[in-house]
Amino acid sequence: MRRGWVIDLEKCIGCRSCAVACKQHNAQPPGNWWATVETPGSKYHLTMPEQGRGYFLPVTCQHCKNAPCVKVCPVEATYKDKDGMVLVDFERCIGCRYCMSACPYGVRQFNWEDPKKTLGKLEYVENYSYGYPLNHRKEHNGVNRLVYMKTRFKGVVEKCVFCVHYYDNEGLDPACVRGCPGHARFVGDLEDPNSTVSQLIRDNEAFTLIPEKGTEPSCFYLPPSRKKKHMTEV
Amino acid sequence: MNKRRKYSLIIAFAIMLAGLFTYGYQLREGLIVTDMSNLFPWGLYVSALAFFVGNAAGGLVLSASVYMFGITKLKPFAKIGALTAFANVTAAMLIVIPDIGQPLRLWHILRYPQFSSPLAWDVFVLSAYAVLTIVYLYILMLPDLKGPGMKELSEKLAKRIAPIALVFAIGIHVVTAWIFSTQMGREWWFTAALAPDFLAVAVFVGTTVVLMASVLLYGIKDQYKEGYSILVKIITAMFFVHLFLMYNDFFIKAWYGAESATHVFNILMDSILIHIFEVLAPLLAIILLNSKVRNSVSGVVVSGVILMAGVFAHRFLIMPPAFNAIPLTIKPLGFIDTYWSYPIATGRYVEGVSTIADYWNYSPTWVEFTLLSGVIAYMYFVVALGVSILPVKKED
């Protein structure tokens, strides 16, 4: 089993619902974003670098097969799960940020201060915070790892957990997939040739981000069809 | 102990205390009090790690020169070399502690070490080197501590330990360099030239540390002049080896002219003054050390400080061109002339300021500078206290 995503850039309307759903469900404090959507070529989102030629690029942890973050972690706090997910054990992480430096996708986030304190800056009613409420533990190599918690510790690294808590507890797809109004995101088993994701990758000239870095991401993108149209014209 | 050294020890101790209190403040508030961010996850602390590791090379140069290559003129400086090496390698380990978000979990490195991580190896080789330098210093001091009868044993053991120490001494620079040069995402670091370059820098700056300490300890006397001259030759040669390794790497990258390399050089241009300083300051110091200036204690010390400032600038520059050249920089589909970096969430929430950025103008905060000063003071304190209470100085 290798869980992976397919993101259809033709369908993505740049609404950032995935980012917001992710932020809410996974209790990210202000300043931290596990999932983002940007407009390639432009400094400002939804502002096209050229009229009528823009598209949007959602990026989150790529759950790479050859993940540099996993290899550099000195304490094996970040590891590759048997289902192909790259997870962080919040109890194991020492906060050296080596993984953040090694990740070419810039998706790893650090708790520079106590997240409770950052949340306080938002002026919600006292003690309110959003997010999936329960801790989630998962066994790996005989150790029970704390892979999700609502309020993370100060000084640990966090990132997309592939909604492992929803996957294990409710059999649900990640929040970003469920929250996408345009059904641009798909999730499934990349090792199963008959899964939707595998078929989409095969049939649509799917590509990965910066493949030259050799990370073998588990997140595939389908090019916007404008490009495909052009290819058939030639 | 003379009065001047006593006062300097008190001042160093006060700076160490200031560093300690500042660390307490950083522990309470979190690393938010530094100027690092998710885009720029390592700063002054990790630069200083590389700096102190480099300074610790002096012990290697001395032990190898005396006991493997038979340069006996350097023998009087062997003990001070081992002492400065110990002070600097422990300083290197100290300065990474404030960089750790969860310092109480540091024991995890011993309990759950992951062997694919160069950082785990670095902890191992740095600790081993620290132990080796202190053992080596003890062996060299045997005749002074236990009577002249131990002279033969001391010589024999020193000869045996020298090759082992050499392996670890090279190891600390190579492994520290590998922390950076294994990262394929960072164009600035991903080069096989980095480890040899770390070694070259370490040898010339480490030797400078020994030269400064020796001159302060022994003064400029005729019987040491030849020894000093050998040290200056080592410094001069290895500085040019470093320049060669660095610009050789630049040349190859620039010649091919890939956009990723141009991107890095453009970012280096933002720090061009620091780059000019990292080259010209040691060059000036080396010109001074090769002149009559070498015949005065203050001349050597001032030159040494200039050289070390240049090397510190070199270590500082490890970071900006690595982190500001965001690895996820692409030519978006359909845009031929655009080279665009995917912005990163900074992890810092400031009202009215975007949390998404593609450039981080890192400038260390007073917290980072105070902590660094504390560790520099510690390094001086160990050396000055060591020469005061231990028989480090070979009496004529």
Chai-1 contact restraints between the chains, C-beta under 6 A:
chainA,res_idxA,chainB,res_idxB,connection_type,confidence,min_distance_angstrom,max_distance_angstrom,comment,restraint_id
A,P30,B,Y349,contact,1.0,0.0,6.0,A-B,restraint_1
A,G31,B,G347,contact,1.0,0.0,6.0,A-B,restraint_2
A,G31,B,R348,contact,1.0,0.0,6.0,A-B,restraint_3
A,G31,B,Y349,contact,1.0,0.0,6.0,A-B,restraint_4
A,G31,B,T355,contact,1.0,0.0,6.0,A-B,restraint_5
A,N32,B,A345,contact,1.0,0.0,6.0,A-B,restraint_6
A,N32,B,G347,contact,1.0,0.0,6.0,A-B,restraint_7
A,W33,B,A345,contact,1.0,0.0,6.0,A-B,restraint_8
A,P40,B,P332,contact,1.0,0.0,6.0,A-B,restraint_9
A,P40,B,W340,contact,1.0,0.0,6.0,A-B,restraint_10
A,G41,B,P332,contact,1.0,0.0,6.0,A-B,restraint_11
A,G41,B,F335,contact,1.0,0.0,6.0,A-B,restraint_12
A,G41,B,T338,contact,1.0,0.0,6.0,A-B,restraint_13
A,G41,B,W340,contact,1.0,0.0,6.0,A-B,restraint_14
A,R53,B,G334,contact,1.0,0.0,6.0,A-B,restraint_15
A,K71,B,S116,contact,1.0,0.0,6.0,A-B,restraint_16
A,V72,B,S117,contact,1.0,0.0,6.0,A-B,restraint_17
A,C73,B,Q114,contact,1.0,0.0,6.0,A-B,restraint_18
A,C73,B,S117,contact,1.0,0.0,6.0,A-B,restraint_19
A,P74,B,I109,contact,1.0,0.0,6.0,A-B,restraint_20
A,P74,B,Q114,contact,1.0,0.0,6.0,A-B,restraint_21
A,P74,B,S117,contact,1.0,0.0,6.0,A-B,restraint_22
A,P74,B,L119,contact,1.0,0.0,6.0,A-B,restraint_23
A,P74,B,A120,contact,1.0,0.0,6.0,A-B,restraint_24
A,V75,B,H108,contact,1.0,0.0,6.0,A-B,restraint_25
A,V75,B,I109,contact,1.0,0.0,6.0,A-B,restraint_26
A,V75,B,Y112,contact,1.0,0.0,6.0,A-B,restraint_27
A,E76,B,Y112,contact,1.0,0.0,6.0,A-B,restraint_28
A,E76,B,Q114,contact,1.0,0.0,6.0,A-B,restraint_29
A,I94,B,I100,contact,1.0,0.0,6.0,A-B,restraint_30
A,I94,B,Q102,contact,1.0,0.0,6.0,A-B,restraint_31
A,I94,B,R105,contact,1.0,0.0,6.0,A-B,restraint_32
A,I94,B,H108,contact,1.0,0.0,6.0,A-B,restraint_33
A,G95,B,I100,contact,1.0,0.0,6.0,A-B,restraint_34
A,G95,B,G101,contact,1.0,0.0,6.0,A-B,restraint_35
A,G95,B,Q102,contact,1.0,0.0,6.0,A-B,restraint_36
A,C96,B,I100,contact,1.0,0.0,6.0,A-B,restraint_37
A,R97,B,P41,contact,1.0,0.0,6.0,A-B,restraint_38
A,Y98,B,L119,contact,1.0,0.0,6.0,A-B,restraint_39
A,M100,B,P41,contact,1.0,0.0,6.0,A-B,restraint_40
A,S101,B,P41,contact,1.0,0.0,6.0,A-B,restraint_41
A,S101,B,W42,contact,1.0,0.0,6.0,A-B,restraint_42
A,A102,B,Q183,contact,1.0,0.0,6.0,A-B,restraint_43
A,P104,B,G185,contact,1.0,0.0,6.0,A-B,restraint_44
A,P104,B,P327,contact,1.0,0.0,6.0,A-B,restraint_45
A,Y105,B,L328,contact,1.0,0.0,6.0,A-B,restraint_46
A,G106,B,L328,contact,1.0,0.0,6.0,A-B,restraint_47
A,G106,B,I344,contact,1.0,0.0,6.0,A-B,restraint_48
A,Q109,B,N38,contact,1.0,0.0,6.0,A-B,restraint_49
A,Q109,B,G347,contact,1.0,0.0,6.0,A-B,restraint_50
A,F110,B,N38,contact,1.0,0.0,6.0,A-B,restraint_51
A,F110,B,G347,contact,1.0,0.0,6.0,A-B,restraint_52
A,W112,B,G30,contact,1.0,0.0,6.0,A-B,restraint_53
A,W112,B,L31,contact,1.0,0.0,6.0,A-B,restraint_54
A,W112,B,I32,contact,1.0,0.0,6.0,A-B,restraint_55
A,W112,B,G347,contact,1.0,0.0,6.0,A-B,restraint_56
A,E113,B,G30,contact,1.0,0.0,6.0,A-B,restraint_57
A,E113,B,I32,contact,1.0,0.0,6.0,A-B,restraint_58
A,T118,B,Y349,contact,1.0,0.0,6.0,A-B,restraint_59
A,K154,B,G30,contact,1.0,0.0,6.0,A-B,restraint_60
A,G155,B,G101,contact,1.0,0.0,6.0,A-B,restraint_61
A,G155,B,Q102,contact,1.0,0.0,6.0,A-B,restraint_62
A,V156,B,G101,contact,1.0,0.0,6.0,A-B,restraint_63
A,K213,B,M184,contact,1.0,0.0,6.0,A-B,restraint_64
A,K213,B,G185,contact,1.0,0.0,6.0,A-B,restraint_65
A,K227,B,L333,contact,1.0,0.0,6.0,A-B,restraint_66
